[in-house]
Amino acid sequence: MTNYFKSKNVLVTGSAGFVGTNLIKRLLLLGADLTATFYEKRPFIEDDDIRYIQSDLRFSENCMEVCENIDYIFPKPFPLKINLSKLYLILIVMNLQQLSEDTI
């Protein structure tokens, strides 16, 4: 498992929160190529190996942008008041596209 994320493009949403911050620390140790999103609050970890993107993931076009060339996604557990159906639908479609490309 220690090499599983090595050199993989990993997206962490909600990178400024407690869970996101600790997840990023662990993924850095595992050698992941990290992209991390935040909405308003700046992340605590400053590292040249992390590509931070400020984005509002409630909009599908933003979701598509940050998910480009990503192998694995760790979505933040958003509050229930935010409807994430668009984000999850986009992620499902992207995964299906990747699966179909891999099997061709």
QUISUL-V631786 format. One record per residue. SS is DSSP state (@ for helix, = for strand, . for the rest). D_CENTER is the distance of its C-alpha to the mean C-alpha in whole Angstrom. Layout:
SS,D_CENTER + SS,D_CENTER
This chain:
.,19 + .,19 + .,19 + .,16 + .,13 + .,15 + .,15 + .,12 + =,9 + =,6 + =,2 + =,3 + .,5 + .,8 + .,9 + .,12 + .,13 + @,15 + @,13 + @,10 + @,12 + @,14 + @,11 + @,10 + @,14 + @,14 + @,12 + @,14 + @,17 + .,16 + .,15 + .,12 + =,11 + =,8 + =,6 + =,6 + =,7 + =,10 + .,13 + .,16 + .,16 + .,16 + .,14 + .,17 + .,16 + .,17 + .,16 + .,17 + .,14 + =,11 + =,11 + =,10 + =,10 + =,12 + .,11 + .,13 + .,11 + .,14 + .,15 + @,14 + @,15 + @,12 + @,10 + @,11 + @,11 + @,8 + @,7 + .,10 + .,11 + .,8 + .,9 + =,7 + =,4 + =,5 + .,6 + .,8 + .,12 + .,13 + .,17 + .,19 + .,20 + .,17 + .,17 + .,14 + @,16 + @,15 + @,11 + @,12 + @,15 + @,13 + @,11 + @,14 + @,16 + @,13 + @,14 + @,17 + @,18 + @,16 + @,19 + @,21 + @,21 + @,21 + @,24 + .,26
